[in-house]
Amino acid sequence: MKVLYLFSGSREGLIEKVRRGEYHGNGFWGMLQLPKYGVEADYIEVEQTYPRPIARWIRRHVSTHAFHVPIIWKIFSYDIVFTSTAFITQLIFALVSPRRPLWVMHDFSIKSQLGAEKTFRQKIFRFMVRRAAGVVTLSLDEKEFLERRFPHLVGRVEFIPFGVDMGFFKPAAAAREQILAVGFDPDRDWKTLIEAVRDIDVPVILATHERRVEKLKPLPPNVSVRSFSPRELVAEYDRSTVVVVPLDTSTGLNDAMGCSTLFEGMAMGKAVVATRTRAMESYVVSGENGLLVPEGDAPALRKALADLLANPAERRRIGENARRYALEHLDIEDCSRRLADFFMRLYRASRAKTF
């Protein structure tokens, strides 16, 4: 069985970095591990098909959801297509409705995209979801919602985390007193975090782009913005006392935001404080393997951080529980095996209907 991944961003050159140990495999959603479980996996990008100038033009001027339209004919040699975006490509596919390949959606918030299903765009999206062969969700809430909304998809919706490379993200040294927050997407709530740590006498490292906090400057003296290579980021996790995942869900477009940082922090055995969302609730039992705080509540976030900083034994207990949870539920090897099993099940069911 052959599975094609359609990524929203370019992965060019990253596979070699993974093989050299310079990069983790998290961003490949298990693609690199699937061959171990009998599934041939591949990805195609415009850079592999068109000359560099044309590929750059496509990246610059074409919507993320349409990146793969210029190479759509290539998907028909695969058994399954797996993607979280490529919605315009998916719409074309749904309209054509070929028997092969099966289209499996990797959900980052289908529920939010569907909304009330009243606008033309929402109705089109509903049509696309209805025609999908399966969905992989990143939260239990999303799985339950989709099975209620689309009863014909019962048995074809699976909650499978994209996992974390436990060999890359592993604790090695004793932490020093500092707080680390990681995130490059626009849904990080830097404003609330900065307000919460303003009176805390501990270094706070924001691993993000400077432009994400430009409007919040001047930053408090204890807060700095820095960039790290993947290996450097592991070391920074290792040095940190607490990891924070502050989230802003106001756009309603990506309920799975923050999962990468959560998974990495848990794998590193850190006490993680995260904004309470449906996705975070799928992994964190507050007070056991992490702490959840209300969105936009700076006093609650400040108290959670202060309590952890003042209580090393509690910090250690939560961090150890987090590491154990990651080993049992978030290891990319196990998540990839579950994904391979799901793909195989969908594929066999489709073949049974064909013959």
N, C-alpha and C positions, 0 to 999 in steps of 0.2 A: 504494500500500500504506500502511495506517495502523497505527502502532505506539503502544500505550498503555503508559506507564510508571506503575508503582505504587510510589511511594517510601514508605519507612518513616516518615520525618519530613516535616514540612511544608516546601514550597519557596515558599510564598506570598510574593510581593514580591521574590524573589531575581532573577527574570528581568529586571526593570527595573533592578536594581542592576548586573547583568552588562552590560546595554546602556549604562549610564552609566559603565562602567569602574570601579565601586566594588567589584565582586565578580568572582571567577573562575567559569568554567563547569564546574569539575571535578566538583562534586557532582551534576551532571545526567547523568553517564554517557554523554555524547555526544548527548543528546536535542536540544540546541540546534543541533548541527551536521548532524544527519541530513537536514534538508530540502535541503542542498546536494547530497546524493547520491541524490535522488529518493525519499526516504522521509518521509512525513508523520508527525510525532511529536507527542504530546500527553501530558498527565498530568491526573489527576483526584484531588481530595481531598475530604474530608468538608466542608471549609469552602466549597467551591463548590456544595454541594448542600443543606446544612442551615443554619438560622439559627445565628449565632455561639454562643449558649449551648449548643445541642445539640452542635455541633462540638467545643466545649471539653470537654463532658462525655465525648464519645467518646474524645478524646485522653487524658483523664485516667483513665478507668475501663476502657477496652477494650484488650486486648492488642495490641501492635504487629502481630502476625500476623493480627489480625482487623479492623484499621482499615477495610479496604475491603469487608467484608461488607455494611455498610449501603448501599453503592452498587454492589453486584455486578452489577445488571442493566445498568449502563452499559458494561460491558466487551465486550458482545456485538456492538457496532457497529464493533469494531476487528479487524484481521487478525492482529495479534500482541500479546500481553501480555508485558511484560518487567519482572521484579521480583527482588529478592534476599530478600524476606521474604513477607509476605502468605500465610503457609503455610496458614492456615485457609481463606482464600479459594481458594487453590490446591487444597486438599483437596476442597472443594465442587465446584470446576470439574472435577477429575479424576473424581469420582463421576458427575457429569452427563455428562461426556465429549462436549461438543458438537464439531462439525466446525470451528467458527470461534468464537473466534480460536485461534491456536496459542499455547501457553504456553511461554515461554523463561525459564529460571532464570538469574539472575546470581549466581554462586556466591561465597559468602564462607567456605565450608567445608562442603560437602555431605558430604565424607568423614567429618568429625567428627560431623555430625548422624546419619549412618547407623550409626556405631559398629560393634558386632559384629552388628547386625541381629537381636538376640534379644528386646529388649523390645517391647511393643506399640507404643510411640511410634516406635521405630526401624523397625518393620515398616510402619507407616503412612507414614512418610517415604519408605521404599524404594518403596512403591506410587506415591507422588506423583512421585518422580524418574523412575520407569519410564514414567509416562504423559506426561512432559514432551516437548515437540516438539524441544527443544534446550537446551543449557547453554553459557553463557559463563563460563570459568574465569579466575581471576587468578593461577594458577600452573601451570607445566608438569606438576608432579607430580599436581595434581588432575585435569587433562585425561587423563593416562595412566591414572590410577586409575579414573576414570569409564568410560573406553572398555573397560577390562578387566572391570569389574564389570557393565556394561550393554552387551554387544556390539551390541545393536540401535541404540545411540546413536552408533556409530562413524560419523564424517562429520557428526555433528550436535552435536559438542562442540568449541568453539573457545577457545583461549587468546588473549584480547584484553584488554590492560590498559585501565582506564577512562581513562587518559591524564592529561595535565597541560596546562593553558592556558599555552603557551609565551610568548604575548604578555603575559600578566599576571605570570608568574614568569620574570623575566629579570634577570641581573646588571647593575648600573649603577655601583657604587662599590667602592673598595678596602675590604677587610675590616679590622676591628680584632680584637684578640685576645679572643674570647669563644666560649663553647660554647652552642649552642641545641638544645633538645629540645622538640618540639611534639607534643601529643596530648591528646585529651579523653576517649577511651574508657577503660574500666576495665582494659584489658589492657596498659597501660604499666607497665614495671617501674621505677618511680621509686626504690624502695628500693635496688636494685643500682646505679643511676646515682648516687644521692646518696653511697653508700658509695665509689664509684669516684672521684668528684671531690673528696672531702673534703680530700685533701692536695694538690690541684692549685691553684696560685695564679693562677687565671684566673676571671673572672666566668662563671657558669653561669646561663642564663635558662631557666626552665621555663614554656613557654607552655601552661598548662593551668588547670583549675579548682582553687582553693585546697583544696577538699574532697578532691581526689585525693591530697594530701600531708599532710593534717591529722594523721594518725597518725604521721607521720615527723618532726614538729616536736619540738624546734627544729632548723631547717635550718642547715647550715654557713654561715658569714658570706659565702662567695662564691656562694651559691645563692639565687636569688630567683624568686618566682612572679609572673607578669605576664599580662595579657590584652591582646590587640591586635586592631585592626580588620584586615580582609584586606589593605588597603594597607600598614598599619603592619607586618604580619607579613612582607610582602615586603622591606621595609626592614630588618627584624631579621635575616632570612636573609642579606641583603646584607652586614650588619655582622659576621656571624659567621665565625669561623675554621673551625669544625667543626660539623656537625649530627649529633645522636645520635638513634637510634630504639631505645630500650630496650624489650624486649617480654617479657611474661609469658604463656606459652601454656598455663598450668596448667588453665584452664577447658576447653581443647580445642574451643572453639566458633567461633573466628574466625581461621583461619590467614592471612587476608589483612590482618589488622591491621597498621597502620604503612605501608601502601602510599602513602597520600596524602602523608605527610611525606617518605618516601623519594623519590617522584616530584618533589615540590617542591624538595627539597634538591638533587637531581641537576640539575633544570632551572636552578637558581641557580648551578650550577657549583661546588658545595661538596663537600669530602671528607666522606662520610657514613659513620658507624660504626653498624651495626645488629646486632641480635640475629639469629643464624642461625635461620631458619625455612624451610619449603618455599617460601613465597611470596618471601621475600627472596632465596633462591637462584635464583629465576627471573629476577632482574634484576641481581644483583650478582655479579661475579666478584671475589672477595676479593683485594685487592692491586692490582687494575686500575682499577675504576671505583667502588670503595668498600671498606670493611672489614667483615667479619663476625666476630662473637665469640660464644662459647658462652653460652647462656641462664643468667642468674643468676651469672655469673662476674665478680665485681667486679674482681679483680686483672687479668684479661685485658682488660676494658674500660678500666681505668686505664692499662694499658700501651699500648693502641691509641691512646688520646687523647694520652698523653704523647709518644709517638713522632711523631704528626702535628704536635703543637704545636712540637716541637723541630726539625722538618724542613720548612721552608716549600716547598722545591723538590718534595718528595714530595707534600705537600698540594696544591700547584698541579697536579702531574701527574694525581693522582687526580681532582681537581675538574674539570679540563679533559676527562678521559675520561668523567666522569659527565655533563657538559653535552652532550658529543657523543652519548653513548648516548641521552640524553633526546630530543635532536633527531631521532635516527634511529628510535627505537622507542616513545617515550612521548608524542609530540605528539598532543594531543587531536583535531586535525584528521585525522591519519592513522588513529588508533584508531577514530574515528567512521566513517571510510570503510570500514574493515575490518568494523565492526559492521553497517553498512548492507548490505555485500556478503553477510554471513552471514544477515541477515534475509531478503534477497531470495532467497537460495538455498533457505532453509527454505520460504519462501512458494511459490516456483515448484514445488518438489518436492511440496508438499501439493496444489497445484492440479492437477498432473499425475496424482495419484492419484484426485482427485475426478472427473476427466472420463475 
